[in-house]
């Protein structure tokens, strides 16, 4: 009996520790821990816990601005969201730790697969959030500005010169910022990257800019992949923890080593006009065991218009063009029978009875990704309300783009292999 009691005590304290994640885990090798911005390990989590309904509405609000940002990339022009009486923020959902400078200063950077350049708020920034630490350039012995004549200065949007220092202006969601182009040592996990080029933000306006700075994982010339090609071979993978998980177990693996061997692949499509975006060929969607009748034009890839499907780490809920979403939603409702349908914000298919659809499958060229309910149903804390966690592309944005978003990616390893132009997906528990 005494041994049993000791075992129960050990089990209890193990469970308590599991509920309070260790936020001081050090990154190892070429692998970084990925934190949800609402995690107990995140300094950006709400000071006052939100109700389930307010949490969902806040996530939807972030997606509005995110989708407008992606649409601006597709359209090739800036689109500034209209807030409609409430602040719309566009902060990406997941962050990693990075160290910049000599001696190193630790910063938290948002992970964004649809952006190229990295940028951080720097000392003296006007309009930057006070919620995050800033990079103190004066305290780094390896810091230097990029000259206007450098090749990197030609690779930023709207370059300008202040003396001989290269600067640039950028629109991100509903925000704009001005930054100097600079270089310093970047350390990711235990990998030093000397002379990394990034934006040092001087002024910012609007509420969409990630307070913590950003690490661009796109394919452009100033992206992490391009600047570290000799080190990481333009290959990385990530596994995102659940938005409701308090565990500190998501990860970003850089380079071809330690990537999963058993993984299904689809081809990455090249769009020279939108090189940052990871386009893939989505062919069909199956609800339960039935393939939904969706016109092929809803998924067709067109580099000229930007139409097609992208996989994005910054959008929370999958967005489908109406020609695809409405048939998927209607098949979902049909399978739920005569159950009463309600709505919550942008979700138009919610129920107060158990969901009977076991899976939804996204059929890509060369691979099927079958999602369990946790990846397409968002449930209230009490479990009394469940909503289909997808939406139709809004009328006020470019509606030709399908976005396979991070709620649907949770607890999957997403592998990007640029040299072999392929994207892999494997089921992995990281929550």
Kinemage of the C-alpha trace (Angstrom):
@kinemage 1
@onewidth
@group {chain A} dominant
@subgroup {mainchain}
@vectorlist {calphas} color= white
{ca unk a 1} P 0.000 0.000 0.000
{ca unk a 2} L 2.843 2.386 0.866
{ca unk a 3} L 4.474 1.795 -2.531
{ca unk a 4} L 1.132 2.423 -4.244
{ca unk a 5} L 0.705 5.738 -2.415
{ca unk a 6} L 4.239 6.809 -3.405
{ca unk a 7} L 3.483 5.930 -7.025
{ca unk a 8} L 0.280 7.962 -6.940
{ca unk a 9} L 2.107 10.955 -5.433
{ca unk a 10} L 4.780 10.775 -8.145
{ca unk a 11} L 2.065 10.496 -10.805
{ca unk a 12} L 0.214 13.495 -9.343
{ca unk a 13} L 3.282 15.733 -9.377
{ca unk a 14} L 4.140 14.562 -12.895
{ca unk a 15} L 0.670 15.599 -14.013
{ca unk a 16} L 0.991 18.971 -12.259
{ca unk a 17} L 4.323 19.585 -13.986
{ca unk a 18} L 2.694 18.628 -17.279
{ca unk a 19} L 0.109 21.336 -16.740
{ca unk a 20} L 2.832 23.920 -16.079
{ca unk a 21} L 5.184 23.707 -19.066
{ca unk a 22} L 8.899 24.331 -18.714
{ca unk a 23} L 9.368 27.582 -20.579
{ca unk a 24} L 13.152 27.541 -20.234
{ca unk a 25} L 13.870 24.570 -22.487
{ca unk a 26} L 16.955 25.372 -24.541
{ca unk a 27} L 16.895 24.901 -28.310
{ca unk a 28} L 19.253 22.174 -29.482
{ca unk a 29} L 21.167 21.547 -32.700
{ca unk a 30} L 19.178 23.018 -35.595
{ca unk a 31} L 15.781 22.618 -33.913
{ca unk a 32} L 13.853 25.510 -32.358
{ca unk a 33} L 10.921 25.228 -29.993
{ca unk a 34} L 7.705 26.687 -31.444
{ca unk a 35} L 5.381 28.512 -29.034
{ca unk a 36} L 1.750 29.444 -29.569
{ca unk a 37} L 1.331 33.173 -28.844
{ca unk a 38} L -1.402 32.298 -26.307
{ca unk a 39} L 0.755 29.719 -24.515
{ca unk a 40} L 1.713 30.245 -20.855
{ca unk a 41} L 5.280 30.480 -22.203
{ca unk a 42} L 4.402 33.475 -24.371
{ca unk a 43} L 4.689 37.054 -23.082
{ca unk a 44} L 2.093 38.023 -25.714
{ca unk a 45} L -0.770 35.979 -24.251
{ca unk a 46} L -3.828 37.968 -23.098
{ca unk a 47} L -3.407 39.416 -19.605
{ca unk a 48} L -7.031 38.522 -18.869
{ca unk a 49} L -8.164 35.100 -20.128
{ca unk a 50} L -10.791 35.439 -22.839
{ca unk a 51} L -14.029 33.486 -22.993
{ca unk a 52} L -14.200 30.741 -25.600
{ca unk a 53} L -16.450 32.863 -27.801
{ca unk a 54} L -14.178 35.912 -27.579
{ca unk a 55} L -11.134 33.731 -28.310
{ca unk a 56} L -12.751 32.406 -31.485
{ca unk a 57} L -13.818 35.888 -32.568
{ca unk a 58} L -10.308 37.217 -31.944
{ca unk a 59} L -8.767 34.446 -34.049
{ca unk a 60} L -11.229 35.179 -36.838
{ca unk a 61} L -10.370 38.873 -36.626
{ca unk a 62} L -6.678 38.076 -37.061
{ca unk a 63} L -7.510 35.941 -40.088
{ca unk a 64} L -9.358 38.798 -41.800
{ca unk a 65} L -6.222 40.897 -41.891
{ca unk a 66} L -4.003 37.906 -42.684
{ca unk a 67} L -6.076 36.929 -45.702
{ca unk a 68} L -6.064 40.518 -46.917
{ca unk a 69} L -2.277 40.513 -46.611
{ca unk a 70} L -1.987 37.281 -48.633
{ca unk a 71} L -4.394 38.717 -51.182
{ca unk a 72} L -2.179 41.788 -51.492
{ca unk a 73} L 0.717 39.470 -52.360
{ca unk a 74} L -1.436 37.685 -54.922
{ca unk a 75} L -2.724 40.948 -56.393
{ca unk a 76} L 0.741 42.501 -56.346
{ca unk a 77} L -0.422 45.614 -54.478
{ca unk a 78} L -0.945 46.830 -50.942
{ca unk a 79} L -4.363 46.320 -49.350
{ca unk a 80} L -5.051 48.003 -46.012
{ca unk a 81} L -7.862 46.324 -44.055
{ca unk a 82} L -10.811 48.387 -42.831
{ca unk a 83} L -11.383 47.713 -39.150
{ca unk a 84} L -15.186 48.054 -39.149
{ca unk a 85} L -15.341 49.573 -35.667
{ca unk a 86} L -12.852 47.201 -34.054
{ca unk a 87} L -9.097 46.771 -34.185
{ca unk a 88} L -7.960 44.069 -36.578
{ca unk a 89} L -4.583 42.599 -35.747
{ca unk a 90} L -2.573 40.264 -37.927
{ca unk a 91} L 0.036 38.836 -35.587
{ca unk a 92} L 1.067 35.336 -36.682
{ca unk a 93} L 0.127 32.582 -34.263
{ca unk a 94} L 3.481 30.916 -33.615
{ca unk a 95} L 6.802 32.281 -32.400
{ca unk a 96} L 10.379 31.049 -31.912
{ca unk a 97} L 13.376 32.257 -29.927
{ca unk a 98} L 16.356 33.701 -31.787
{ca unk a 99} L 19.511 35.469 -30.696
{ca unk a 100} L 20.923 38.480 -32.532
{ca unk a 101} L 24.161 40.386 -32.050
{ca unk a 102} L 27.405 40.055 -30.078
{ca unk a 103} L 26.900 39.464 -27.212
{ca unk a 104} L 23.617 37.790 -28.203
{ca unk a 105} L 20.269 39.395 -27.394
{ca unk a 106} L 17.289 37.023 -27.211
{ca unk a 107} L 14.236 38.018 -29.232
{ca unk a 108} L 10.969 36.251 -30.011
{ca unk a 109} L 10.174 36.171 -33.717
{ca unk a 110} L 6.895 35.271 -35.416
{ca unk a 111} L 7.239 32.390 -37.901
{ca unk a 112} L 5.824 33.292 -41.308
{ca unk a 113} L 6.083 30.931 -44.291
{ca unk a 114} L 4.568 33.524 -46.645
{ca unk a 115} L 7.121 36.255 -45.996
{ca unk a 116} L 10.769 36.593 -46.918
{ca unk a 117} L 12.795 39.146 -44.980
{ca unk a 118} L 13.248 39.113 -41.229
{ca unk a 119} L 12.687 42.286 -39.252
{ca unk a 120} L 12.895 43.285 -35.594
{ca unk a 121} L 12.000 46.405 -33.602
{ca unk a 122} L 15.179 48.334 -32.800
{ca unk a 123} L 16.155 50.816 -30.099
{ca unk a 124} L 14.375 54.141 -30.542
{ca unk a 125} L 11.609 52.756 -32.748
{ca unk a 126} L 8.653 55.137 -32.905
{ca unk a 127} L 5.300 53.345 -32.884
{ca unk a 128} L 6.635 49.868 -32.052
{ca unk a 129} L 4.815 47.856 -29.394
{ca unk a 130} L 6.060 48.047 -25.824
{ca unk a 131} L 5.046 44.397 -25.320
{ca unk a 132} L 8.272 43.032 -26.767
{ca unk a 133} L 11.977 43.634 -26.217
{ca unk a 134} L 13.809 45.642 -28.873
{ca unk a 135} L 17.192 44.964 -30.419
{ca unk a 136} L 19.790 47.313 -28.980
{ca unk a 137} L 22.097 47.934 -31.932
{ca unk a 138} L 24.591 49.958 -29.879
{ca unk a 139} L 25.318 46.946 -27.678
{ca unk a 140} L 26.349 44.643 -30.522
{ca unk a 141} L 29.952 44.695 -31.712
{ca unk a 142} L 29.053 42.837 -34.944
{ca unk a 143} L 26.219 45.143 -36.026
{ca unk a 144} L 26.561 47.100 -39.266
{ca unk a 145} L 24.282 48.910 -41.717
{ca unk a 146} L 23.905 47.784 -45.323
{ca unk a 147} L 25.212 50.283 -47.853
{ca unk a 148} L 22.908 51.687 -50.543
{ca unk a 149} L 25.175 50.246 -53.215
{ca unk a 150} L 24.910 46.672 -51.878
{ca unk a 151} L 22.979 44.043 -53.830
{ca unk a 152} L 20.721 43.403 -50.824
{ca unk a 153} L 19.417 46.970 -51.067
{ca unk a 154} L 17.924 46.123 -54.457
{ca unk a 155} L 16.018 43.175 -52.971
{ca unk a 156} L 13.830 45.092 -50.510
{ca unk a 157} L 10.530 46.847 -51.316
{ca unk a 158} L 10.675 50.605 -51.933
{ca unk a 159} L 14.386 51.066 -51.096
{ca unk a 160} L 15.635 54.487 -50.076
{ca unk a 161} L 18.873 56.002 -48.822
{ca unk a 162} L 19.590 57.972 -45.679
{ca unk a 163} L 23.189 59.022 -46.221
{ca unk a 164} L 24.773 55.759 -47.341
{ca unk a 165} L 22.447 53.498 -45.293
{ca unk a 166} L 19.862 51.441 -47.180
{ca unk a 167} L 16.297 51.790 -45.901
{ca unk a 168} L 12.930 50.469 -47.025
{ca unk a 169} L 9.215 50.793 -46.401
{ca unk a 170} L 6.811 47.872 -46.197
{ca unk a 171} L 3.099 47.233 -45.738
{ca unk a 172} L 2.171 44.235 -43.595
{ca unk a 173} L -1.551 43.637 -43.126
{ca unk a 174} L -2.955 46.936 -41.878
{ca unk a 175} L 0.421 48.300 -40.806
{ca unk a 176} L 3.305 50.068 -42.477
{ca unk a 177} L 6.836 50.429 -41.223
{ca unk a 178} L 10.136 52.022 -42.173
{ca unk a 179} L 13.319 50.098 -41.492
{ca unk a 180} L 17.036 50.271 -42.077
{ca unk a 181} L 18.594 47.265 -43.775
{ca unk a 182} L 21.277 45.932 -41.455
{ca unk a 183} L 23.459 42.900 -40.794
{ca unk a 184} L 24.445 41.065 -37.638
{ca unk a 185} L 25.045 37.561 -36.329
{ca unk a 186} L 21.850 35.517 -36.010
{ca unk a 187} L 21.856 32.399 -33.837
{ca unk a 188} L 19.111 29.823 -34.398
{ca unk a 189} L 19.181 27.065 -31.776
{ca unk a 190} L 22.970 26.464 -31.688
{ca unk a 191} L 23.671 27.507 -35.300
{ca unk a 192} L 25.394 30.910 -35.770
{ca unk a 193} L 24.713 32.748 -39.042
{ca unk a 194} L 27.219 35.635 -39.345
{ca unk a 195} L 26.247 38.713 -41.327
{ca unk a 196} L 22.540 37.915 -41.539
{ca unk a 197} L 20.622 40.665 -43.388
{ca unk a 198} L 17.372 41.901 -41.817
{ca unk a 199} L 15.232 44.977 -41.285
{ca unk a 200} L 15.788 47.138 -38.212
{ca unk a 201} L 12.435 48.890 -37.679
{ca unk a 202} L 12.643 52.642 -37.007
{ca unk a 203} L 8.976 53.700 -37.251
{ca unk a 204} L 5.703 51.764 -37.380
{ca unk a 205} L 2.028 52.624 -37.767
{ca unk a 206} L -1.060 50.456 -37.445
{ca unk a 207} L -1.882 47.458 -35.266
{ca unk a 208} L -1.059 44.548 -37.585
{ca unk a 209} L 2.707 44.422 -37.150
{ca unk a 210} L 3.948 41.466 -35.079
{ca unk a 211} L 5.161 43.102 -31.866
{ca unk a 212} L 7.940 40.585 -31.522
{ca unk a 213} L 9.495 40.840 -34.986
{ca unk a 214} L 9.327 38.281 -37.770
{ca unk a 215} L 11.354 35.453 -39.303
{ca unk a 216} L 10.519 35.019 -42.977
{ca unk a 217} L 10.516 31.403 -44.215
{ca unk a 218} L 9.475 32.164 -47.789
{ca unk a 219} L 11.604 31.588 -50.894
{ca unk a 220} L 12.670 35.151 -51.765
{ca unk a 221} L 16.293 36.403 -51.880
{ca unk a 222} L 16.334 37.801 -48.317
{ca unk a 223} L 14.503 34.866 -46.722
{ca unk a 224} L 16.101 32.573 -44.154
{ca unk a 225} L 16.261 29.813 -46.771
{ca unk a 226} L 18.159 31.939 -49.282
{ca unk a 227} L 20.596 33.402 -46.753
{ca unk a 228} L 21.397 30.030 -45.168
{ca unk a 229} L 21.271 27.798 -48.245
{ca unk a 230} L 24.780 26.431 -47.647
{ca unk a 231} L 23.836 25.557 -44.055
{ca unk a 232} L 20.229 24.372 -44.297
{ca unk a 233} L 19.986 23.466 -48.028
{ca unk a 234} L 16.666 25.358 -48.336
{ca unk a 235} L 14.921 22.653 -46.329
{ca unk a 236} L 12.926 22.912 -43.117
{ca unk a 237} L 9.950 21.411 -41.347
{ca unk a 238} L 7.650 22.420 -38.536
{ca unk a 239} L 5.078 20.835 -36.265
{ca unk a 240} L 2.559 23.204 -34.695
{ca unk a 241} L 1.038 22.513 -31.273
{ca unk a 242} L -2.690 22.843 -30.774
{ca unk a 243} L -3.956 26.368 -30.072
{ca unk a 244} L -5.455 25.063 -26.824
{ca unk a 245} L -2.401 23.070 -25.731
{ca unk a 246} L -0.236 24.372 -22.893
{ca unk a 247} L 2.596 22.004 -23.788
{ca unk a 248} L 5.840 23.463 -25.085
{ca unk a 249} L 6.464 20.866 -27.752
{ca unk a 250} L 6.073 22.375 -31.224
{ca unk a 251} L 9.277 22.501 -33.246
{ca unk a 252} L 10.964 24.071 -36.267
{ca unk a 253} L 13.694 21.845 -37.746
{ca unk a 254} L 16.165 23.534 -40.070
{ca unk a 255} L 18.097 21.601 -42.705
{ca unk a 256} L 17.717 18.141 -44.285
{ca unk a 257} L 19.008 16.243 -41.237
{ca unk a 258} L 16.559 14.695 -38.744
{ca unk a 259} L 13.626 15.107 -41.121
{ca unk a 260} L 11.029 12.317 -41.173
{ca unk a 261} L 11.653 9.426 -43.563
{ca unk a 262} L 8.067 8.198 -43.708
{ca unk a 263} L 6.174 11.124 -45.151
{ca unk a 264} L 3.803 11.738 -48.073
{ca unk a 265} L 4.728 14.385 -50.628
{ca unk a 266} L 3.066 16.689 -53.094
{ca unk a 267} L 4.785 18.921 -55.625
{ca unk a 268} L 5.533 22.539 -54.819
{ca unk a 269} L 4.323 24.772 -57.634
{ca unk a 270} L 6.402 27.707 -58.852
{ca unk a 271} L 4.809 31.093 -59.216
{ca unk a 272} L 7.523 33.586 -60.239
{ca unk a 273} L 5.226 36.533 -59.515
{ca unk a 274} L 4.525 35.352 -55.954
{ca unk a 275} L 7.755 33.527 -55.151
{ca unk a 276} L 7.261 33.791 -51.385
{ca unk a 277} L 4.116 31.643 -51.354
{ca unk a 278} L 4.121 27.847 -51.157
{ca unk a 279} L 1.593 26.831 -53.793
{ca unk a 280} L 0.425 23.209 -54.010
{ca unk a 281} L -2.043 21.365 -56.215
{ca unk a 282} L -5.250 20.745 -54.232
{ca unk a 283} L -7.471 18.499 -56.361
{ca unk a 284} L -10.486 17.556 -54.239
{ca unk a 285} L -11.968 17.426 -50.728
{ca unk a 286} L -13.677 14.423 -49.141
{ca unk a 287} L -16.154 14.818 -46.265
{ca unk a 288} L -16.371 11.492 -44.458
{ca unk a 289} L -16.239 8.943 -47.269
{ca unk a 290} L -17.749 11.124 -49.982
{ca unk a 291} L -15.787 13.289 -52.417
{ca unk a 292} L -17.546 16.634 -52.676
{ca unk a 293} L -18.617 17.865 -56.100
{ca unk a 294} L -16.418 20.934 -56.598
{ca unk a 295} L -15.639 22.502 -59.992
{ca unk a 296} L -11.998 22.068 -61.033
{ca unk a 297} L -11.742 25.824 -61.581
{ca unk a 298} L -12.049 26.366 -57.806
{ca unk a 299} L -8.624 24.763 -57.313
{ca unk a 300} L -6.922 25.619 -60.618
{ca unk a 301} L -3.420 27.087 -60.359
{ca unk a 302} L -2.920 30.261 -62.395
{ca unk a 303} L 0.346 32.226 -61.957
{ca unk a 304} L -1.161 35.215 -63.774
{ca unk a 305} L -4.037 35.784 -61.351
{ca unk a 306} L -2.467 34.133 -58.294
{ca unk a 307} L -5.308 31.591 -58.146
{ca unk a 308} L -4.660 28.228 -56.532
{ca unk a 309} L -3.906 26.850 -53.070
{ca unk a 310} L -1.151 27.854 -50.640
{ca unk a 311} L -0.042 26.319 -47.362
{ca unk a 312} L 0.469 29.092 -44.812
{ca unk a 313} L 1.642 29.093 -41.198
{ca unk a 314} L 0.183 32.515 -40.349
{ca unk a 315} L -3.502 32.038 -41.240
{ca unk a 316} L -5.426 30.242 -38.490
{ca unk a 317} L -8.478 28.769 -40.215
{ca unk a 318} L -8.544 27.308 -43.719
{ca unk a 319} L -10.177 29.607 -46.250
{ca unk a 320} L -11.678 28.251 -49.470
{ca unk a 321} L -13.043 30.095 -52.464
{ca unk a 322} L -16.831 30.065 -52.344
{ca unk a 323} L -17.129 27.581 -55.203
{ca unk a 324} L -15.258 25.092 -52.981
{ca unk a 325} L -16.407 26.072 -49.497
{ca unk a 326} L -20.168 26.060 -50.085
{ca unk a 327} L -20.261 22.447 -51.426
{ca unk a 328} L -18.029 21.286 -48.530
{ca unk a 329} L -20.217 23.070 -45.985
{ca unk a 330} L -23.425 21.765 -47.541
{ca unk a 331} L -22.148 18.165 -47.540
{ca unk a 332} L -21.134 18.601 -43.899
{ca unk a 333} L -24.616 19.863 -43.041
{ca unk a 334} L -26.269 17.081 -45.046
{ca unk a 335} L -24.395 14.465 -43.060
{ca unk a 336} L -25.487 16.121 -39.814
{ca unk a 337} L -29.103 15.485 -40.770
{ca unk a 338} L -31.806 17.676 -39.232
{ca unk a 339} L -29.635 19.028 -36.414
{ca unk a 340} L -30.114 22.757 -35.849
{ca unk a 341} L -27.386 24.896 -37.414
{ca unk a 342} L -26.172 28.119 -35.779
{ca unk a 343} L -23.308 30.523 -36.465
{ca unk a 344} L -20.478 32.171 -34.545
{ca unk a 345} L -18.753 35.141 -36.153
{ca unk a 346} L -17.358 33.930 -39.479
{ca unk a 347} L -18.284 30.296 -38.794
{ca unk a 348} L -21.650 29.522 -40.357
{ca unk a 349} L -21.924 25.839 -39.414
{ca unk a 350} L -22.123 25.287 -35.645
{ca unk a 351} L -23.994 22.668 -33.607
{ca unk a 352} L -24.871 21.895 -30.004
{ca unk a 353} L -25.029 18.141 -30.677
{ca unk a 354} L -22.111 15.713 -31.217
{ca unk a 355} L -20.466 15.955 -34.644
{ca unk a 356} L -20.922 12.707 -36.545
{ca unk a 357} L -18.439 13.320 -39.379
{ca unk a 358} L -15.222 11.483 -38.406
{ca unk a 359} L -12.803 12.956 -40.949
{ca unk a 360} L -12.288 15.482 -43.737
{ca unk a 361} L -9.645 14.665 -46.361
{ca unk a 362} L -7.775 17.176 -48.495
{ca unk a 363} L -6.693 15.410 -51.678
{ca unk a 364} L -3.503 16.902 -53.101
{ca unk a 365} L -1.600 15.695 -56.122
{ca unk a 366} L 0.350 12.679 -54.859
{ca unk a 367} L -0.943 12.677 -51.273
{ca unk a 368} L -4.081 12.662 -49.171
{ca unk a 369} L -4.184 14.527 -45.835
{ca unk a 370} L -6.949 13.048 -43.689
{ca unk a 371} L -7.841 15.326 -40.798
{ca unk a 372} L -9.360 14.070 -37.540
{ca unk a 373} L -12.062 16.153 -35.880
{ca unk a 374} L -9.559 18.148 -33.819
{ca unk a 375} L -8.284 19.615 -37.089
{ca unk a 376} L -11.612 20.734 -38.542
{ca unk a 377} L -13.903 21.177 -35.514
{ca unk a 378} L -13.421 23.935 -32.942
{ca unk a 379} L -15.212 23.181 -29.673
{ca unk a 380} L -16.237 25.354 -26.753
{ca unk a 381} L -14.496 24.754 -23.432
{ca unk a 382} L -17.609 23.093 -22.029
{ca unk a 383} L -18.032 21.066 -25.212
{ca unk a 384} L -21.563 22.361 -25.760
{ca unk a 385} L -20.905 24.082 -29.100
{ca unk a 386} L -18.883 22.799 -32.065
{ca unk a 387} L -18.186 24.670 -35.315
{ca unk a 388} L -16.742 23.711 -38.676
{ca unk a 389} L -13.402 25.534 -38.474
{ca unk a 390} L -13.225 26.708 -42.087
{ca unk a 391} L -14.666 29.656 -43.969
{ca unk a 392} L -15.322 31.046 -47.414
{ca unk a 393} L -12.963 33.649 -48.830
{ca unk a 394} L -14.436 37.076 -48.078
{ca unk a 395} L -15.908 39.181 -50.861
{ca unk a 396} L -13.713 42.168 -49.993
{ca unk a 397} L -10.426 40.352 -50.682
{ca unk a 398} L -8.994 38.625 -53.732
{ca unk a 399} L -11.214 35.538 -53.736
{ca unk a 400} L -9.146 33.317 -56.039
{ca unk a 401} L -6.873 31.933 -53.302
{ca unk a 402} L -7.419 28.841 -51.138
{ca unk a 403} L -5.375 28.811 -47.918
{ca unk a 404} L -4.632 25.585 -46.023
{ca unk a 405} L -4.119 27.123 -42.591
{ca unk a 406} L -2.456 26.308 -39.291
{ca unk a 407} L -5.526 24.983 -37.421
{ca unk a 408} L -5.694 22.257 -40.047
{ca unk a 409} L -1.904 21.754 -39.833
{ca unk a 410} L -1.767 21.261 -36.043
{ca unk a 411} L -0.146 17.995 -34.957
{ca unk a 412} L 1.254 17.389 -38.429
{ca unk a 413} L 4.878 17.662 -39.556
{ca unk a 414} L 4.989 19.979 -42.585
{ca unk a 415} L 8.233 19.514 -44.560
{ca unk a 416} L 9.332 22.074 -47.159
{ca unk a 417} L 12.026 20.791 -49.546
{ca unk a 418} L 12.724 23.617 -51.997
{ca unk a 419} L 15.604 21.985 -53.958
{ca unk a 420} L 13.382 19.013 -54.804
{ca unk a 421} L 10.274 21.227 -55.166
{ca unk a 422} L 8.143 19.139 -52.828
{ca unk a 423} L 6.098 19.558 -49.670
{ca unk a 424} L 5.528 16.689 -47.258
{ca unk a 425} L 2.923 16.080 -44.569
{ca unk a 426} L 3.065 13.438 -41.825
{ca unk a 427} L 0.901 12.994 -38.760
{ca unk a 428} L 2.871 13.824 -35.582
{ca unk a 429} L 1.707 14.569 -32.065
{ca unk a 430} L 3.296 17.820 -30.956
{ca unk a 431} L 0.721 18.909 -28.383
